């Protein structure tokens, strides 16, 4: 039986392209995990792996979210998908580098960015860190994050666990 390293809440990574925005964010968190030795380090492949084909319970949560936010005039998952362009799953790609991809969306209530960062690790070949920054545009943004924060953390942890236990093409 394989043993997996612990998914940890982390400090906001100084090496991230988002680091200059940390002080302005209204909400910020980061979670990280050591990747198995077989894992590649292609950050885009990892991001696609982490965000594509999520478990059914995450799709259910998104469905509930869409039902609740539609009357408030907020974007739904269908709205994000319709936007097209350079996307990974639902999210617009804002920046790419060799070891990081920054995704996110802008909406009336808040703007958010998600960094998927792969760096060498002292414990394994690579460590994967997912950082989320949220910027409130109006009071509804604060209320929204207050309500979804526990679900957000569960989804990020589940996504990192999935990245850790499933294989993907080696880079």
Secondary structure as GFF3:
##gff-version 3
##sequence-region A 1 171
A	DSSP	beta_strand	8	9	.	.	.	ID=ss1
A	DSSP	three_ten_helix	19	24	.	.	.	ID=ss2
A	DSSP	beta_strand	27	34	.	.	.	ID=ss3
A	DSSP	alpha_helix	43	51	.	.	.	ID=ss4
A	DSSP	alpha_helix	56	70	.	.	.	ID=ss5
A	DSSP	alpha_helix	77	82	.	.	.	ID=ss6
A	DSSP	beta_strand	87	88	.	.	.	ID=ss7
A	DSSP	beta_strand	91	96	.	.	.	ID=ss8
A	DSSP	beta_strand	100	106	.	.	.	ID=ss9
A	DSSP	beta_strand	110	120	.	.	.	ID=ss10
A	DSSP	beta_strand	126	136	.	.	.	ID=ss11
A	DSSP	alpha_helix	139	165	.	.	.	ID=ss12
###
